[in-house]
Amino acid sequence: MSKYDIKNVEGQAAGQADLSDDVFGIEPNIPVIHQVVVCQDACLRQGTHSTKNRHEVSGGGRKPWRQKGTGRARQGSIRAAQWTGGGVVFGPTPRDHSKRINKKMVKLAMRSVLSGKVADSELVLVDSLTVEKPSTKQAKAVLDALGVSGKRVTVVIPDDDVNSYLSFRNLEKVNCIAVSEANARNLIDNGALVMTTDIAKQLEEVLA
């Protein structure tokens, strides 16, 4: 276990938390992080891109002009790629881009990301982020007090904390996610990672 400072919403010290070295103190495995993030990006692709080849475009029922004697280059069909409205050569077609990766690598990537955030002092623990009613102004004041304003920030909140989500979602450069949505891609793509101690403990239980 390692000690990590906790702040309140006013940016003042609010004690220390014990974080497991198995989750927040390992040597980050960069190749695994890269492999997992690439996999997650691939799974987000819709794969609906499509083009028509020369067999699918309209027209071209006959030869545009005779083979010889016109002085022009020979042409067989207006469906060919060099013609306006012709087919596309080797164009993309709808397909599934998703990749598969085992659960151990997914967990190792998340532990590596969290450990890297701790090592780079980019993890900000707060005692509570709960607000009584949605307020973007109050959310901005919290980030200012924590000293992370102007950075790309990821805020991790409980799944049922609607008020916090409505407060943080409209802020520029801020990505607010529920703890159930936490993955290596979401956690690493920022300059500061903000979460409560309860969220950190919850992640410990899942990743340990």
Buried (B, 14 or more C-beta within 10 A) or exposed (E): EEEBEBBBBEBEEBEEBBBBEEBBBBEBBEEBBEBBBEBBEBBEEEEEEEEBBBEEBEEBEEEBEEEEEEEEEEBEBBBBEEBEEBBBEEEEEEEEEEEEBEEEBBBBBBBBBBBBBBBEEBBBBBBEBEBEEBBBEBBBBBBEBBEBBEBEBBBBBBEEBEBBBBBBBEBEBBBBBBBEEBBBBBBBEBEBBBBBBBBBBBBBEEBE
